[in-house]
Amino acid sequence: MYEDFLISLLETNIRKTMKRRQFTKTLALGTAGILSPFNRLIAQQADAIKITILYNNIECSCNLESSWGFSAWIEGKEIATLFDTGGDQDILWRNMQKKNINLDKLSNIVISHNHWDHTNGLGLILEKTGYKPHVFVIKKDIEKLKKEYPRAKIKSVLKPKPIADNLWTTGQLTKYFPTDEINEQSIIILKSNKVYLLTGCSHPGIVETVETVKSIFPEKTIELVAGGFHLMRKPKNGVKEISDALKGLGVINLAPSHCTGEKATEIFRNEWGSNFRSLELGAEIEI
């Protein structure tokens, strides 16, 4: 949204006036939990799943270009899934090239919701891949996206369901307002007895999204919740309530990013301590 873009510019200026803390760009997650920032995975395990943040307005000290929006590459042994496509197709493509992304592995594209900062790179990726990947979009958005991309293999999402091995969608989640509603889906990654939630913007509510994950997989531990939480206008006490609710739901680690907002992110950083994870552009998570 345009308002979000303006807020992002303001936050970028504020961020440049502050001394940035340095965090590791690679998180390694597995059966032993999240490794300390000083540990590195010597070699990716054969069954490991790797998430790479390709597009984000949260800047990094890397050679990637930051801009308002979000996109994440989720890669397994055989196939890969692209979650959202950022707000500028050229920036997304350049970042992909710099990260040596192999589009031949791309099997699925998941669009969290039909906002420009999550969809503007979709057309380019479809062209680059010959329209081969399946595109999963929420039911609310399917007609519009089918008209925009008539050659795409677009699949409608309403209920939670598997998309690929160890990869699920939460299904279409809805938040109602007096005169409107907003819909979105998030990605769930499964590994052993743990789940990892990746969100685009969490417009229906990050707490409500986590509650949905708990209802789908009640016996599994929520090891990580990462992505946009859309809390830029949330007051401090509201953010703390959300933080407490996420802890109450059993979330182990938290990595707010994209549209969460500077103030909200700092509150989470203070509230979660060693269980707070930095999720900037170029960050890599190995599960």
C-alpha positions in Angstrom: 0.0 0.0 0.0 1.1 3.6 -0.7 0.8 4.5 3.0 3.1 1.6 3.9 5.6 2.9 1.3 5.7 6.3 2.8 6.2 4.9 6.3 9.0 2.7 5.0 10.8 5.8 3.7 10.5 7.5 7.0 11.8 4.4 8.8 14.7 4.1 6.5 15.8 7.7 7.2 15.5 7.0 11.0 17.4 3.8 10.6 20.3 5.6 8.8 20.7 8.0 11.7 21.1 5.2 14.2 24.0 2.9 14.8 22.8 -0.5 13.5 23.5 -3.6 15.4 25.2 -6.3 13.5 23.5 -9.8 13.4 24.5 -12.9 11.7 22.9 -13.3 8.3 22.5 -17.0 8.5 20.3 -18.9 11.0 20.6 -22.6 11.2 17.6 -24.4 12.6 17.2 -28.1 13.2 16.4 -30.8 15.7 18.8 -29.2 18.2 17.1 -25.8 17.9 18.6 -22.5 16.6 22.4 -22.4 16.6 24.2 -19.5 18.2 25.2 -16.6 15.8 28.8 -17.8 15.9 28.1 -21.3 14.7 27.9 -22.1 11.0 26.6 -25.1 9.1 29.6 -26.7 7.5 27.5 -28.3 4.8 23.8 -28.3 4.1 22.2 -31.6 5.1 20.7 -33.7 2.3 17.1 -33.2 3.6 17.7 -29.6 4.8 15.3 -26.8 3.7 16.9 -23.4 3.0 15.1 -20.1 3.1 16.7 -17.0 1.4 15.2 -13.6 1.7 15.5 -12.2 -1.8 13.5 -9.0 -1.5 13.0 -6.8 1.6 12.9 -3.2 2.7 15.0 -4.2 5.8 18.5 -3.3 4.5 21.5 -5.5 4.8 25.3 -5.0 4.7 25.4 -7.2 1.6 25.5 -6.5 -2.2 21.7 -6.9 -2.6 19.3 -4.0 -3.4 16.6 -3.2 -0.8 13.2 -1.8 -1.6 9.7 -1.9 -0.1 8.3 -5.4 -0.4 9.0 -9.0 0.3 10.1 -12.3 -1.4 11.6 -15.5 -0.1 13.2 -18.5 -1.9 12.5 -21.8 -0.2 14.7 -24.6 -1.5 14.7 -28.3 -0.8 16.8 -31.1 -2.3 14.8 -31.4 -5.6 12.5 -28.4 -5.9 12.0 -24.8 -4.8 9.1 -22.5 -3.9 9.1 -18.7 -4.3 7.0 -17.0 -1.6 5.9 -13.5 -3.0 7.8 -11.6 -5.6 8.5 -8.1 -4.2 7.6 -4.7 -5.5 10.0 -4.2 -8.4 10.7 -7.0 -10.8 14.1 -5.7 -11.9 15.4 -5.5 -8.3 14.1 -9.0 -7.7 15.8 -10.4 -10.7 19.1 -8.7 -9.9 19.0 -10.0 -6.4 18.2 -13.5 -7.7 21.3 -13.4 -10.0 23.5 -12.2 -7.1 22.3 -15.1 -4.9 22.8 -17.6 -7.8 19.2 -18.7 -7.7 18.5 -21.6 -10.0 15.0 -21.1 -11.5 15.1 -24.5 -13.0 14.2 -25.8 -9.6 11.2 -23.6 -9.2 8.1 -25.7 -8.9 5.7 -23.4 -7.1 5.0 -19.8 -6.5 2.9 -18.8 -3.5 1.4 -15.3 -3.4 0.5 -14.2 0.1 -2.0 -11.5 -1.1 -2.5 -9.4 -4.1 -0.7 -6.2 -3.0 1.8 -4.6 -5.4 4.8 -5.0 -3.0 4.3 -8.8 -3.1 3.2 -9.4 -6.7 5.1 -7.0 -9.0 7.8 -9.5 -9.8 5.4 -12.3 -10.7 5.1 -11.6 -14.5 8.9 -11.6 -15.0 9.4 -14.9 -13.0 6.6 -16.5 -15.0 8.3 -15.4 -18.3 11.7 -16.6 -17.1 10.4 -20.0 -16.3 8.1 -20.4 -19.3 5.0 -20.4 -17.1 5.9 -23.8 -15.7 5.5 -23.2 -11.9 2.1 -23.6 -10.3 1.0 -20.4 -8.7 -1.0 -20.7 -5.5 -3.2 -17.6 -4.7 -6.0 -17.1 -2.2 -9.5 -17.6 -3.6 -10.3 -13.9 -3.1 -7.5 -13.0 -5.6 -7.8 -15.7 -8.2 -10.1 -14.1 -10.7 -8.1 -10.9 -10.9 -4.7 -12.7 -11.2 -6.1 -15.1 -13.8 -7.1 -12.1 -16.0 -3.7 -10.6 -15.5 -1.7 -13.8 -16.1 -3.9 -15.9 -18.4 -1.0 -18.3 -19.2 -0.2 -19.0 -15.6 -1.1 -22.3 -13.9 -3.0 -20.6 -11.1 -4.5 -22.6 -8.3 -7.0 -21.4 -5.8 -6.4 -21.7 -2.0 -9.2 -21.6 0.5 -8.4 -24.2 3.2 -5.1 -25.3 4.6 -3.4 -27.9 2.4 0.1 -29.2 1.4 1.8 -27.6 -1.6 5.0 -29.7 -1.7 6.9 -32.0 0.6 7.1 -30.5 4.0 5.3 -27.3 2.8 1.8 -26.2 3.5 -0.4 -23.1 3.1 -2.4 -21.9 6.0 -5.3 -21.4 3.6 -7.1 -18.1 3.1 -7.2 -16.2 6.4 -9.7 -13.3 6.7 -10.0 -10.2 8.8 -13.2 -8.3 8.7 -13.6 -4.5 9.0 -16.9 -2.5 9.2 -16.8 -1.7 5.5 -14.1 -4.1 4.1 -12.2 -7.3 4.6 -8.6 -8.4 3.9 -7.4 -11.9 3.0 -4.0 -13.5 3.0 -2.2 -16.9 3.2 1.1 -17.8 4.9 3.5 -20.7 4.4 4.1 -23.5 6.9 7.3 -25.5 6.7 7.4 -28.9 8.5 10.5 -30.6 9.9 10.3 -33.5 12.3 8.0 -32.4 15.2 8.4 -28.7 14.5 6.8 -26.1 12.3 8.2 -22.9 10.9 5.8 -20.1 9.8 6.7 -17.6 7.1 4.3 -14.6 6.6 4.0 -11.9 4.0 2.2 -9.2 5.9 0.0 -10.9 8.4 -2.9 -8.6 7.6 -5.4 -10.9 9.3 -3.3 -10.7 12.4 0.0 -12.4 13.4 -1.6 -13.9 16.5 -4.6 -15.2 14.6 -2.2 -16.7 11.9 -0.3 -18.5 14.6 -3.5 -19.8 16.2 -4.4 -21.2 12.8 -1.1 -23.0 12.6 -1.7 -24.4 16.1 -5.1 -25.7 15.0 -3.7 -27.5 12.0 -0.7 -29.0 13.8 -1.6 -29.0 17.5 1.0 -31.6 18.5 4.0 -29.8 16.8 6.2 -27.1 18.3 6.2 -23.7 16.6 9.9 -23.2 16.3 10.0 -20.0 14.3 7.6 -17.3 13.2 9.2 -15.0 10.6 8.1 -12.3 8.1 5.9 -9.2 8.0 3.7 -8.6 11.0 2.1 -5.3 9.8 2.3 -3.5 13.2 3.6 -0.1 12.0 0.7 1.8 13.5 0.3 -0.4 16.6 0.9 1.4 20.0 3.6 0.1 22.3 1.2 -1.6 24.7 -0.6 -3.3 21.8 2.7 -4.7 20.5 3.6 -6.0 24.0 0.2 -7.7 24.1 0.9 -9.4 20.8 4.3 -10.4 22.0 2.8 -12.0 25.2 0.2 -13.8 23.1 2.8 -15.3 20.8 4.7 -16.6 23.8 1.5 -18.0 25.2 1.0 -19.9 22.0 4.4 -21.6 22.4 6.4 -19.8 19.8 10.1 -20.4 20.4 11.8 -17.9 18.1 10.6 -14.7 16.5 11.9 -12.9 13.4 9.8 -9.8 12.5 10.6 -8.1 9.2 9.2 -6.2 6.2 6.1 -4.3 7.4 6.5 -4.9 11.1 7.8 -1.4 11.7 10.9 -0.2 13.5 9.3 0.5 16.8 7.5 -2.8 17.0 10.6 -4.6 15.9 12.6 -3.0 18.8 9.9 -4.0 21.3 10.1 -7.6 20.1 13.9 -7.5 20.2 13.8 -6.4 23.9 10.9 -8.8 24.8 12.4 -11.9 23.1 16.1 -11.5 23.9 18.1 -14.4 22.6 15.1 -15.8 20.9 14.8 -12.7 18.6 16.2 -13.3 15.1 17.1 -10.6 12.6 15.5 -11.2 9.2 17.0 -8.6 6.8 17.5 -8.7 3.1 19.8 -11.6 2.1 19.2 -13.5 5.4 19.4 -17.3 5.1 17.7 -19.8 7.3 18.6 -23.5 7.2 16.1 -25.9 8.7 
